[in-house]
Amino acid sequence: MKTIIFDLDGTLADTSEDLLNAANSCFKKLGFDGTLNLVDHSHIALKGGRALLKAGFDLAKVVYNESDITREYPLFIKTYEENLSVHTFFYPRVRETILVLKKAGFLVGICTNKPEYLAEKLLVSLNFREEFGSLVGADTIAFKKPRPEPYIEAVQRCGGDVKRSLLVGDTLTDYDTARAAGVPIVLVDFGPGKFEINSLNPDAFLSDYKDLLEISNTLIP
């Protein structure tokens, strides 16, 4: 069966505001004046909590090192876990498209660099976990994207064949993952990572989820 594996943050759902708020909560407790905002920093949220913490330290013009980031990271994770779906939402037509794909015989799964338990909790809170046949996070196996192993794991857990699969993502990390796995890559062009992918040459860009079935049937033999 044909298999489509999706990235999560910035691809299926906009999680940036909840991630930024969790980071800003850490900065507030540290007494920082500067805070991260959606206009200027939403793209950083796609790179994870450590990147957000570094951006906040830079914005506040505070001298820091990796040990400072490591110290604050558990608080960031705790705060995010407690508020991970306050502002998060699926992009238009995501839910409908997943159902259409499954009805058409596709297997669908998720490969994300979010910790698996947080991705699981987020999907459950959004009432859409059961539609996906697999969920592989940053800590599910020994590797994370852009290594191909987590993608391959996500396909296999779905019951699919890597040779008849593709990845839908939104960043250079997803692009590199697909190329490493030797599969087509479809990049959404509407998320926070849209500026990062302008110079890339994916097999297709996706501007509206309603077009994904046709694109996938073209790209997967």
N, C-alpha and C positions, 0 to 999 in steps of 0.2 A: 504493500500500500504506500501511497505517497505520504510524505511526512513534512510538516512545517513546524520549525522550532522558532519560538519568539524570544527575543530579549524582553525584559519587563519594564524597567524604568526608562521613560522617554520613548518607548516603542508601543507598548500596550497602554500604559498609564502615565499620566503626568504626576510624578511624586515629588517634584522639586520644592513646592512650598513647605510641605511637612519636613523635608530634609533640611531646608534652610532654617526653619523655625527651631529645629532641634539643635542645630549648630549655634544659632543666636542665643538660645537658652544657656549654653555653656559659656559664651562670651559675657553674657549679663552677669553670671555668677562670678566671673573673673574681674568684673568691673570695667570691661572694655567700653569705649564710647562708640566705636563703629559697629555696624551690623551689616550682614549680607542681605541683599534684596533680589526680588525676582527679575527685575529688568537687567541688572548687571551680572548676576551670579547664578542664574538658574542652570546654565550649562555646566557649572562646576559640580552641581549636585549629581550629575551623571557619573562623575568620577569617584563618588563615595565619600564617606564621612571624614576620612583623614585629609582628603583634598579640601573639603569645606573648612575644616579646622585650620589648615594652613592658610587658606584664603582670608579667614577672619583675623588671624594673627598678623598677616601682612597688611590688611586694611587698617588695623589698629596701630600699625607701626611698632609692634612689640617684638623685641628680640626673643627668638625661641629656637629650640632644637627638636630633634625627633623624640626625645624623652618627654618633652612637654606635650606633644601630640599624643603620644602613647598614654600619658597620664589622663588626658581629657577624653580620650576615645570611649572608654566605658560609660562615662556620663552621657556622651552623645548618643550612644546606642540605647541606653536605658530611656532617655528622654524621647528618642524617636519611636521606640517600641511602644511607649505609652500613648503616642499621638500619631501613629503612622498612617491613619486614613481619615484625618480630620478634613484635609483639603484635597486629598488625592482623588483622581477620577480617571476612568477609562476614556480614551479618545473616542470621537464620534464613530459609531458603527462597529466598534470592536466586538462587542457582545454578539451582535447580529451576524457578523462575518465569521466568527468562530463556529457558530451553530451552522451556518451555511456550508462551511468547509467540512465539518464533520458529516453533515448530511450527504455531501458529495463524495464521501469515502476517504477523506484525508485524516491522518493521525496528527494531533497537535500537542506540542509540549513547550516547556519554557526552559531556557538556559540563561541565567542571570549571574552577575557578580555581586548580587546582594546575598548576605548570609541566608542559607536555606530556610531557617526557622522564621526569619523576618518576612521573606517572600511568601512562605506558607501562610503566616498569620495575616498578611496583607490581603492575599487572595480570598481567604476565608472571610475576612471582614467585609470585603466587597461582594461576597456571595457569588464567587465565580471560580472556585478552585476545582470543582469536580469535572469541569469541561476539559481539563488538560490531563493528558495521559502521563506526563512526566513533569518533574520540577527539579532541576539541578541548579544549585546555588554555588557561591564562591567556595564553600567549605564542604560540599557534598563528597567530592573526591579530592585527591592530592593536588589537582591543578585547577586553574580558573582561566577564563578567557583573557588573552587571545590564543591560548593553547587550544588545540582542537579537541582534546580529550573530553572536556565537559560537554561540548556539543555532541560528540559521538555518543556519550553516555545518555544524553537526553533523548536522542533518536532511538537508541536501543531500548531504553526503558519504556518508550511508547510502543515498542514492538515493530519499529520501522527499519528500513534499510537506508544507510547513509547515502548510497548511490542514487536513491530516489527521494532526496530530501533537499530542503533549502532553509536558510536562516533569514529571518526578518529582524532587522536591528536599526540602530540610529547613530552609531558612532564608528570611529576608526577601529576601536576594539572589536566590534562586531564584524566589520569588514575584514580585518586581519584573521579573525577566527574562521570565517567562511573560507577564505583563501587557503588557510592552513589545512582545513578539512577537505578541500577540493570540492566544495559545493557552491551553488549559486547564492548570491547575497542580494537581498532586497532591502533598501534603506528608506525609511520614512523621512520625508523632508519637511515635517511640520513640528517636530519636537524641539526641545532646548538645544539639541546637538546639531541642528540644521547647518550652522555655519562651519562646523568641523568637517562636514562631508562634501562641501562644495567642490573640492578638488579631487574627489574620489571617482572611480569609474565602476559602480556596481552593475550587476546584471539588470537591475531595474530600480527606479525610484518609485515610491508609493506616496501619493498625495491624498488618497482617500481609500479607506479600507474596503469599500465596495468593489474596488478593482483587483483585490488580491486573488480571488479565485481564478480570474482569467490570466493574470500574470503567472500564477503558480502552475497552471496547466500548460503554459507555454515553456516554462523553465525546467520543469521536472519531466523527464521522459516517461 
